[in-house]
Structure formats: structure tokens, C-alpha cells
């Protein structure tokens, strides 16, 4: 394989996505015309990409899509009419009592507060959320090892898994949104043995539990630690 | 199964939903249709070949994501964010699985294809994913983000913290390794 071929092989992904600039696409087509090796390699790459794009087995069913849509529309319709939301499955990791479970007396007091008090409370909440967000980011960015008491969830992972997932408790405080995507190192006996990224999602309702996605393989084991970095 | 054209991103659809009005009405369905394939791949990875559990996680996770669409942080790709939520739903479903359950993995019958085709596709998929798992970290990450999670190139670059050009280069190297690993045994005809 010539240097020229190697250069084009790096652009197969762009070519198959139609993302090559027009001048490069013309040059690529011209090269392909005279290079059977590249044509073969491109055909193999296209077959791989086609296989990767095939719907996975098993795929989410049509019924599941319709159920999710129907439940979402029902919730929205209920919210629009002001009726109480339909009962949903309780979350295993729900963060504290729901509004409906608040003591009646407390709710009466809250209803009696003036708009001015509400505005002040809202401003204070925003300030607290902002403060806790930065606190959380700095904690994650300063190289501190998380978590001292966390657990990893690799034991039951299926051997054919496409990606590995670990569960890690991240104390970001104040229930703010855990913003992704931060990177982390997997540390074993003080040595970095792998890397991953932590996803972004709302932790408000998840009892401040963060989920981190690691690269697949068996690099993460029980007792390993994650060190976050920006 | 309908697929939306890629020139309309999930983030654009989200903005349309938040803007309200008649244009917003079809957004939940469009998003669900776009999420089902990457969600299936994540579901298969976390839950194995258990279609009922994958469906359960999809309903739970996609509902969560649709409810929280307004809360996607600025600068975060909606698709990647939604898949993060779906992954959590998968983990919840797995945690709810009874400890004693030993239900074997199974495949949903493929209505369009015969059993032989189905088995061939499954074997090919297993071989391909084994080869992906054997890739070096950097190359494996871009293949997963692009083809399993269906992130756009810009989102991959943002997620990993590299340039788009580097994403292409790593994908090029990854494909070369995959060709070397499975080239002869891989059917060129799907």
C-alpha cells in the first residue's frame, strides 16, 4: 500500500458519510479509479459500516415506542387540565419525598407566602444552585479521587457487552445538574489503567447518583477508583 | 421503522418542541423514532438479548428524557444526553431484575428474514462487536460513539475533547484494524 493509499484510507469514514469536501471527493474518486486495493478496502469498510448501522438484535419494539408516546401525551394532557398526574412506577432511587407527600400544614404555609417572598426564595435557590454547580465542577476537576465509598457494577456485565458501565456516587451537593462530559481515569493500585467519560444528566431526582460510562473491556474491576479530570 | 433525515438534529427538534405550537406536536414521536436504534444498542450492551427488558427500559428512559427536554444543558448534544438517561434506565431495569432470575437471553424473531438469515446476521454482529472490543481505546471510543451511539462527528469531537479531523483519522485507523481482523471472514454482501 502506497503512502497515497494510506492517506485515503484515513478518509474512508468521511467519504462514506458524504462529508468529504468536493475537491477531495473528486480526487478520491480519481484515485479509486486506478487503485483496486483501495476499492477493495473501501468495499470492506462499507460492509462493516452497513453492518454497524443495522438495527441491533433485539431492537426496541414498535409497541414500546407507542407506549412511551401514549404515556407522555397522557401526562401532558393531564398537566394541561390541572388534574393530578397518573400513578407511575416508583423510582428505586427517588430523591426524598414527593410534593404530594409533604405535610398539609407545610403546604398551607407555602401557599400563604407573598409573591415577593417567592421571588426572593427563587433568587436564593438560583444562587445556591449556581454555587453548588461550581463547587461540584471544582471537586471533579481538581484531581480528587471519586468515590471513596462508591461501588462498581461490572460483576454482572454480559460478556458480549458493547460497552461497559460503572456506577459511581458523585457528591455534587445541592442536587444540581451533573454536567457532562467530563473525562475520568480508572486507577488501580495508583496506576491509571483506563479512561472514560461521565455522561451529562439531571441528578436532581436521582439522589445525587452520577452514572459514568467507561470504555468496554475488563479494565474496570471491583475496588478500582475513578479520578476525574477536565 | 422510520428514520428522520440527519440534517435535522435532535437539538433542533428539541428547540422546536420548546417553542411550542403546532410544529411541536410531532416532535416526541420523531425523537422516539430516532432514539430507538441507539437505545437498542445500549440496551443490548447493558441488558443482553432480553427484548422485554429493553422495551421496559426504553419506555422508562425515553419518558424521562421527554419530560426533561427543557433541562438539557446548553452546549450538550440532545442525543448524547438522552442516551445517558436511557443508559440509567437500563441500569434501573437490571437492578430490578430478581437475583434468582436465570432467564436465558433470547432474540426477538425477525419477521422480515428467515431463520438462516437471522442467525447469519447475529453471528456477523457478534464477530464485529468482538473485533470492536479488541480495538485500542482511542479507536474503539470513536467507533462506539459514531456507530453504536450514533453521535455526529462534531458531538464526538466535543465529547472526547479532540478535533473533528482527529475523529476522522481515528475512525480511519479503526476501520483498517477491523478490516484486518475480520476482513476475510466478513461477508461483503449484507
Boltz contact constraints between the chains, C-beta under 6 A:
constraints:
  - contact:
      token1: [A, 9]
      token2: [B, 172]
      max_distance: 6.0
  - contact:
      token1: [A, 9]
      token2: [B, 176]
      max_distance: 6.0
  - contact:
      token1: [A, 10]
      token2: [B, 169]
      max_distance: 6.0
  - contact:
      token1: [A, 10]
      token2: [B, 172]
      max_distance: 6.0
  - contact:
      token1: [A, 12]
      token2: [B, 172]
      max_distance: 6.0
  - contact:
      token1: [A, 12]
      token2: [B, 175]
      max_distance: 6.0
  - contact:
      token1: [A, 13]
      token2: [B, 168]
      max_distance: 6.0
  - contact:
      token1: [A, 13]
      token2: [B, 171]
      max_distance: 6.0
  - contact:
      token1: [A, 13]
      token2: [B, 172]
      max_distance: 6.0
  - contact:
      token1: [A, 14]
      token2: [B, 168]
      max_distance: 6.0
  - contact:
      token1: [A, 43]
      token2: [B, 188]
      max_distance: 6.0
  - contact:
      token1: [A, 44]
      token2: [B, 179]
      max_distance: 6.0
  - contact:
      token1: [A, 44]
      token2: [B, 183]
      max_distance: 6.0
  - contact:
      token1: [A, 45]
      token2: [B, 175]
      max_distance: 6.0
  - contact:
      token1: [A, 47]
      token2: [B, 188]
      max_distance: 6.0
  - contact:
      token1: [A, 48]
      token2: [B, 178]
      max_distance: 6.0
  - contact:
      token1: [A, 50]
      token2: [B, 190]
      max_distance: 6.0
  - contact:
      token1: [A, 51]
      token2: [B, 124]
      max_distance: 6.0
  - contact:
      token1: [A, 51]
      token2: [B, 128]
      max_distance: 6.0
  - contact:
      token1: [A, 52]
      token2: [B, 147]
      max_distance: 6.0
  - contact:
      token1: [A, 55]
      token2: [B, 37]
      max_distance: 6.0
  - contact:
      token1: [A, 56]
      token2: [B, 40]
      max_distance: 6.0
  - contact:
      token1: [A, 56]
      token2: [B, 41]
      max_distance: 6.0
  - contact:
      token1: [A, 56]
      token2: [B, 44]
      max_distance: 6.0
  - contact:
      token1: [A, 57]
      token2: [B, 107]
      max_distance: 6.0
  - contact:
      token1: [A, 57]
      token2: [B, 122]
      max_distance: 6.0
  - contact:
      token1: [A, 58]
      token2: [B, 49]
      max_distance: 6.0
  - contact:
      token1: [A, 58]
      token2: [B, 51]
      max_distance: 6.0
  - contact:
      token1: [A, 58]
      token2: [B, 107]
      max_distance: 6.0
  - contact:
      token1: [A, 58]
      token2: [B, 108]
      max_distance: 6.0
  - contact:
      token1: [A, 59]
      token2: [B, 40]
      max_distance: 6.0
  - contact:
      token1: [A, 60]
      token2: [B, 36]
      max_distance: 6.0
  - contact:
      token1: [A, 60]
      token2: [B, 39]
      max_distance: 6.0
  - contact:
      token1: [A, 60]
      token2: [B, 40]
      max_distance: 6.0
  - contact:
      token1: [A, 60]
      token2: [B, 58]
      max_distance: 6.0
  - contact:
      token1: [A, 61]
      token2: [B, 55]
      max_distance: 6.0
  - contact:
      token1: [A, 64]
      token2: [B, 55]
      max_distance: 6.0
  - contact:
      token1: [A, 64]
      token2: [B, 58]
      max_distance: 6.0
  - contact:
      token1: [A, 64]
      token2: [B, 59]
      max_distance: 6.0
  - contact:
      token1: [A, 65]
      token2: [B, 32]
      max_distance: 6.0
  - contact:
      token1: [A, 65]
      token2: [B, 36]
      max_distance: 6.0
  - contact:
      token1: [A, 67]
      token2: [B, 59]
      max_distance: 6.0
  - contact:
      token1: [A, 68]
      token2: [B, 32]
      max_distance: 6.0
  - contact:
      token1: [A, 68]
      token2: [B, 59]
      max_distance: 6.0
  - contact:
      token1: [A, 68]
      token2: [B, 62]
      max_distance: 6.0
  - contact:
      token1: [A, 68]
      token2: [B, 63]
      max_distance: 6.0
  - contact:
      token1: [A, 69]
      token2: [B, 28]
      max_distance: 6.0
  - contact:
      token1: [A, 69]
      token2: [B, 29]
      max_distance: 6.0
  - contact:
      token1: [A, 69]
      token2: [B, 32]
      max_distance: 6.0
  - contact:
      token1: [A, 71]
      token2: [B, 63]
      max_distance: 6.0
  - contact:
      token1: [A, 72]
      token2: [B, 28]
      max_distance: 6.0
  - contact:
      token1: [A, 72]
      token2: [B, 63]
      max_distance: 6.0
  - contact:
      token1: [A, 72]
      token2: [B, 66]
      max_distance: 6.0
  - contact:
      token1: [A, 158]
      token2: [B, 48]
      max_distance: 6.0
  - contact:
      token1: [A, 161]
      token2: [B, 45]
      max_distance: 6.0
  - contact:
      token1: [A, 162]
      token2: [B, 45]
      max_distance: 6.0
  - contact:
      token1: [A, 162]
      token2: [B, 129]
      max_distance: 6.0
  - contact:
      token1: [A, 162]
      token2: [B, 148]
      max_distance: 6.0
  - contact:
      token1: [A, 163]
      token2: [B, 45]
      max_distance: 6.0
  - contact:
      token1: [A, 179]
      token2: [B, 73]
      max_distance: 6.0
  - contact:
      token1: [A, 181]
      token2: [B, 159]
      max_distance: 6.0
  - contact:
      token1: [A, 199]
      token2: [B, 84]
      max_distance: 6.0
  - contact:
      token1: [A, 200]
      token2: [B, 76]
      max_distance: 6.0
  - contact:
      token1: [A, 200]
      token2: [B, 81]
      max_distance: 6.0
  - contact:
      token1: [A, 201]
      token2: [B, 84]
      max_distance: 6.0
  - contact:
      token1: [A, 201]
      token2: [B, 85]
      max_distance: 6.0
  - contact:
      token1: [A, 202]
      token2: [B, 68]
      max_distance: 6.0
  - contact:
      token1: [A, 202]
      token2: [B, 71]
      max_distance: 6.0
  - contact:
      token1: [A, 211]
      token2: [B, 88]
      max_distance: 6.0
  - contact:
      token1: [A, 215]
      token2: [B, 137]
      max_distance: 6.0
  - contact:
      token1: [A, 216]
      token2: [B, 133]
      max_distance: 6.0
